């Protein structure tokens, strides 16, 4: 393993431990030349999954990109980073277990929403707002109704501009 400080390849392992539910190994190493200490991770290399984007482009599945999206949705939620890593690992594992080597971004987004719904409803709504490209408050309201079990999952194409009981009204009096 090449030292990040001096680029020599001789190092010794100081400590090893399983991480991510025994799906990877974390190793603490020390360079034999400069004594710099660094951490490496070993993970099983899976058959690559191709993601089919909304516009038809294809790109390789990027675990770190998925993690960044989930971290963004979970900001200030109090969820531990390790738990988010596990969620990404579970989603990646679900994709690997399928017989197809391709997945649409919509399929991946749905897997994320399923996981976030179990973990944190606020994170679910935040992720859904980006993933489903919310355009207004009605999208949030539809999603909240869905979370409460009052309606089927919202779809961006067929909705009135406002739910009838929440239609905007003009008022001249202050809101307090």
HELIX and SHEET records of a PDB file:
HELIX    1   1 UNK A   63  UNK A   73  1                                  11    
HELIX    2   2 UNK A   81  UNK A   97  1                                  17    
HELIX    3   3 UNK A  105  UNK A  119  1                                  15    
HELIX    4   4 UNK A  121  UNK A  131  1                                  11    
HELIX    5   5 UNK A  137  UNK A  147  1                                  11    
HELIX    6   6 UNK A  164  UNK A  166  5                                   3    
SHEET    1   A 3 UNK A  11  UNK A  19  0                                        
SHEET    2   A 3 UNK A  24  UNK A  31 -1                                        
SHEET    3   A 3 UNK A  37  UNK A  43 -1                                        
SHEET    1   B 3 UNK A  58  UNK A  60  0                                        
SHEET    2   B 3 UNK A  50  UNK A  52 -1                                        
SHEET    3   B 3 UNK A 102  UNK A 104  1                                        
END                                                                             
